[in-house]
Amino acid sequence: MLTCNKAGSRMVVDAANSNGPFQPVALLHIRDVPPADQEKLFIQKLRQCCVLFDFVSDPLSDLKWKEVKRAALSEMVEYITHNRNVITEPIYPEVVHMFAVNMFRTLPPSSNPTGAEFDPEEDEPTLEAAWPHLQLVYEFFLRFLESPDFQPNIAKKYIDQKFVLQLLELFDSEDPRERDFLKTTLHRIYGKFLGLRAYIRKQINNIFYRFIYETEHHNGIAELLEILGSIINGFALPLKEEHKIFLLKVLLPLHKVKSLSVYHPQLAYCVVQFLEKDSTLTEPVVMALLKYWPKTHSPKEVMFLNELEEILDVIEPSEFVKIMEPLFRQLAKCVSSPHFQVAERALYYWNNEYIMSLISDNAAKILPIMFPSLYRNSKTHWNK
């Protein structure tokens, strides 16, 4: 093993005292050894980083070796970022194994499992104690995937369906920093491995189904929807039937979950992306929103009104006439709502030039629906 025996800022340990093949030792910098030895040393460092440390029950333990690992990870990030032709074929299984050993773990239980339900908008999430190492492992793996030398044809032997499934399980992490890295990592894998795309979409579907119909709890719904927003954007036309079914059977029922506020902007973006791809989906989408319309929760009603305006911004006039009557019956109720935020948000539709042009073109149908509510409000609403 190419160990460093110099005194100085680097930590030094005698390899003779090693308890196993991956005992942390302070190895030489890769740049300090001859090119012929660099691949071997790179693999040694990857294996060295498979040692896991306790950051939870004893955070002050093994501080020297934690720093050795952190320094090795940091060096490898720089090494594959600034050097070409260093991701050779023997490196692939070592990188994937190192990532799997560090990342694929059982997530800790919810921070408050017996008390009130965790509220992502109010409660502080449980942050991952080992983040000083995990962050660098994520950064290294992303640089690996993004390197000009990366070859998906070699990597696909190691980054397979099992790997993707374990990666997706981590999206339930409470730590938003981890979910952000996961989002980018999965997006890169989706872009580079064509053979995994259908599988990734299917497994995201399964997460959503369990969330909607079983648990109603998952920390990563917003991030998964953000990935899907990019995926939908790249769908070829005409849309496949499976993609339309996904919109109608998965995305739209996500509107009825009580934690909608956590992921609504990303969900609305996905829905609008679909309608920009295929305007004939407008009618079933709007009718589903009206079906799921909240009855007693005014903040949720405001979210629905926001999304509906985004849909109307991209609607075709020919599709508008199909949904205008049920839509404006709902808007009339909103304008009459005793909750002033709901009434005010609905009235803002009249500030939208495109919506006003649609109303003008169909005034004979829309005004008889809206006028009674507007007139009644002008006379009796408590918040004039």
N, C-alpha and C positions, 0 to 999 in steps of 0.2 A: 504494500500500500504506500502511495506517495504522500508521506506525512511531512508536516512542517515542524522542524525542531528549533526554529529561531525564537528567541525571546522577543517580545514586542506586544503590539496591540492584539495579535491573534491569540486565541486560546490554544494551548498545547496539551495533548494527552499522549501518554505512552501507549502505542498500539499493542504492546505486549500484555497490557492489563485488560484488553478487550474481552468482554463477555460473550460476544457473538459477532456475526459477520457485518452487522450494521452499526456497531458501536460508534458514536460520534467521535471523530478525531479531526483535528485542524489540518486539513489537506492544503497542499500548495494551491495557489491560484492557477487556473487552467492556462492563463496566458504566460505563466512562468515556466512551463514545461515545453519540451520540444514538440513540434506538431505531431510527430509519430505517437506521442504518449497522450495527446489531448483527449481522444475518444475514450480511452481507458479511464482517465481521471474524471471525465464528465460522467461516466457510468458509476464510478465510485461515489461521486457526490450525489447522484440521484438515489443511490442505495442508502447512503448516509441519511438522506432526508426522509427515509421510511421509518426512522425512529420517532415514536410519538411520546410527547411529554405531558405531564399532569399540570394543567393550568387552573384547575378547579379546586380540588381538595387541598393542594399544597402549591400555591402559585410561586412560592419562593424556592422551590426545589429545583435542582439541576440548572441553575441560572447560567453557569458557564456553557453547558452543552446546548441549552436553548439558544444562546447567542451564536454558537458554532453553526447550528442548523439555520438560523435566520441569515447569517452571513453567507452561507453556502447557497441558499435559495436566491438571495439578492444577487450574488455573483452570477448564477446561472441565468437569471432574467437578463442581465446585461450581456452575457456571453452569446445567447442565441439572438438577441436583438441586433447586435453590432457585428456579428460574424456570419459569413456565408459558408455553405457546404459543411456545416457542423451537425446538422440533423441527418445522420447516416442511418442506414437500416437497423443496426443493433440498438439505436437510441429509442426507437418507437415503443417497444414493449416496456422498457425501463421507465419512460416518461408516464405512460398510461398506468403502470403499476404504482409508481410513486403518487400520482394523483389519487388513485383509488384508495390506497392505504390511508392517506391523510384525510380524504373528503367523505368517503362512503361510510357513514356512521349512523347509529341510531340517534335521532334528534332528541334533545331533552324534552320532558313533558311541558305542557303549556304552563306559563308563569303563574297562573292562578287557577288551577284545575278545579278546586272545590268552591271557590268564591264566585263573585259575579263574573259573567262572561268577559273574556279579554276584549277590550275595545281598542282597535288599532288607532283610532283618532284621539283617544284620551289616555290610554295606559302606555307606560314605557315598555318597549320590548325587551326581552332578555337577550343581551348581547353575547356573542360567542367569545368565551374566555381565551381560546387559542387563536384569536384573530391575527396576532402578530405573525404567526406562521401560515395560517390559512390564506390570508390575503396574498402573501407572496407565492403560494402554490397556485392560486387562481391566476395571478398575473403571469407566472411562468407558463402555465398551460395555455393561456390566451396567446402569448407571444409565440408559443410552439405552433398553435393552429394558424396564426396569421403570418408565419414566416414564409417568404418566397420559396424556401426549400421544402416546405411541407408537402408531402405527397399522399393524398387521400387513398390511393390504391394500395399503399403499404399500410397506412394507419387503419384501414377498415377491418383488418384482421383483429385489431385490439379495441377500437372504438366501435362497438357493435350494439345490438338491441339491449343486451343486459346492461351495458355501460349506460346507455341512454335512460333506461328505466331507473337505475340507481341515481342518476343525475336529477331526474325529475322528482324523485322522492325528497330531495334536499330543498325544493322550492317551498316546502312547508316550514322552513326555518323562520324563527321570529326575528332574526337579525336582518334588517333591511340592507346592510352592506353586502351580506352574502347573497341575498336574492338578486341584487343588482349585478354582481359578477356572474351568477348563474344565468341570468337573462342573456347577457352578452355571449357567454360560453355556448349555450344551447343554440343561439341564433347563428353563431359561426359554424357549429356542427351541421345545422340544417342547411346552411349555404354550401358546405363543402362535400357533404355525403348525400348524393341524390338517392341512393338506395335506402336511406334511413328516413326520408321525408314523410312517406305515408305512415310509417310506424310512429314517428314523433307526433304527427297530427292525431293519430288514433289514441295514443296514450294521454295526450292533453285532453282529448274528448272524455276519456275515462275519468280523469281527475275532476273535470267539470260535472260529469254525471253524478259522481259520488258527492260532490259538494252541494249540488242542487237537491238531490233526492234522498241523501242519507245524513251527511254530517253538518252541512251548513257552516262548516269551519275549515278554512285553509288559508294560510298566510300569503300564498304566492299567486292568487288569482289575478291581481293587477299586472304582475310581471308576465304571466303566461299570456294574458290578453294583449299586452304590448308586443310580444313576439308575434302573436297571431295577426296583429295589425299589419306588420311588415309582410307576413306570409300571404295574407289576403291581397295585399297590394300587388303581389307578383303573380296572382292567379291568371292563367291564360283564359281568353274568351273563345267560345262561349263557356260559361261556368259549368263545371261538372255537376252532375246531380248530387254527388256526395257532399259537395261544398254547399249547395243550397239547403240540403238536409241539416248540415251543421249549423247554418244560420237559424233555421226555423226551430230545430229541436234542441239546440244547445245554447246558442247565444241569446235568443229571445227569452227562454225560461230563466236565464241568469238575472233578469229584471225583477223576479219575484222574491229573491233572497233578501233577508232583512238587512244584511251587511252591504247592500248595494253601494252605499256612499264610498266605500273603500276602493272600489274598482270601476265606478261608473264612467269616468272620462275615457278610460281605455276601452270599455265596452261600447260606448256610443261611437267612438272612432271606428271600431271594427264594423259596426252596423252600417255606418255611412259609407265605408269603403265598399261594402257589398252593393249598396244601392247605386254608387257611382259606376260599378262594373256592370250591373244589370238592373235597369229601372223597373222591369216587370216585377221585381220582388217588393216594390214599394207597398202595394196594397196589403199583402200578408203581414209585412213588418208593422205597418201602422195599426192594423186591426189587432195584432198581438199586443202592441203597447197599450191600446185602449182596453184590452181584456185584462192586462196586468195593472192597470192604473190604480195607484194607491187610494184607498177610501178615507183614511183617517190620519195619514202621516204627511204633514205639509212640506217638510224639507225634501221628502222623496218625490212629492208632486212637482216641486220646483225642478228637480233633476229631470223628470220626465218631460217637463216643458222645455228645458234646455235642449234635450236630445231631439225632441220633435221639431224644434226650430232648425237644428242642424240638418234634419232630414228634409224639411221644406226648402232649405237653401239649395238643395241639389235635385229637387223633385221635377219631373217632366210635367208640363201642363196636362198632358193626356192622362197621366197617372193621378194628378191632383183631383180631377173631377170624379174619380172612382172613390175617393176616401173623404171628400170635403164635408159631406153631410154628417157622418158620425164624428169626424174630427172636430167640427165646429160646435156640435152638440156638447162635446167634452170641454171645449174652450169656453163655451157659454157658462158651464158650471164653474169653471175655474175663475172666470171674471166675477162671478157672484160669490166666490168663496169668502167666508168670514176671516180667513187667514190672509192678511193684507199682502204677505210676500207672494202667495200664490196668485192673488188677483193682479198684483202689480206685474208679476212676471208674464202673465198671459196678455196683459194690455201692451207690453213691450213688443208683441208681435206686430202691432200697428206702426212701429218705427222701422220695420224691415221693408225696404222698397220692393224687393222681389215678392214677398208675401202679399203686400198691398196690391201689386199688379195682378196676382192670382185672384185675390178677393174681388178686385174691380171687374175682372173678366167674368166672374161668376156671382155678381152681387145679387141677382134675382133669387138665387138659392141660399146664399149665406146670410144676407141681412135679416130675413125673417127669423133665422135661428138666433142671431146675435142681438138684435135690437132689444127684445124684451129684457135681457139681462143687463145690457148697457143702460137702458132707461131706468130700470129699477135701482141700479147702483147709484146713478146720478141723484136719485131722490132719497134713498134710504141707507146707503152703506155707512157703517159707523166711522170709517176712517176716511173722511172726505179731504 
